[in-house]
């Protein structure tokens, strides 16, 4: 599982932005439930690495959130509310969001493995399983996050319109021409905005981030008895299986 903890930046001098973020995440990935955990912070449990990437980049877009991603086992069965969840991935998510706050990078995101540390022959604790893969996923997400945060409002307008068209017309050719018509600008202007926004590079790199998150998850699975039943939680209610979002299709040459 993946646990995401997202905390508002500068909340002491800003308005409470949690309600807006929760509404945005519900529209972006309706299969995933996020809730306010404490203060100006939200938390959710996810099964699909693609949804982790989608939500992380959305949160980074505004520059108003710290994003912590914990990878690893959780206690089963999952409770109705993410706030009541427990397990190594929850601990890792807490460590991740705290590290995101203190990171020297201007991209406030961190990924932490929740795999159990093992001792070596000398009795020293080794890094937990999935730690290198989590670090690599973090690096890729920060690179993509830089593209996302550096986009201008005009570039985002083009990107958002094009994504909406792709969602409504999956697999259709000439989407840039349709976007130009909706925006009242030339097709060349759309192409130029996409080029400067790093749109193609973002979607080329997303699968790498997803693959690294999945690899880290696979290495942490079973390291802390992931499927152990918590006798205090016998509620059989589980989240519905996560469906892939058709809006997440990468741009192709045929769109131009």
Secondary structure, 3 states (H helix, E strand, C coil): CEEEEEEECCHHHCCCCHHHHHHHHHHHCCCCCEEECCCCEEEEEECCHHHHHHHHHHHHHCCCEEEEEEECCCCECCCCCHHHCCCHHHHHHHHHHHHHHHCCCCCCEEEEECCCCCECCCCCECCCCCHHHHHHHHHHHHHHHHHHHHCCHHHHHHHHHHHHHHHHCCCCCCHHHHHHHHHCCCHHHHHHHHHHHCHHHHHHHHHHHHHHHHHHHHHHCCCCCCCCECCCCCCCCCCCCCCCCHHHCCCCHHHC
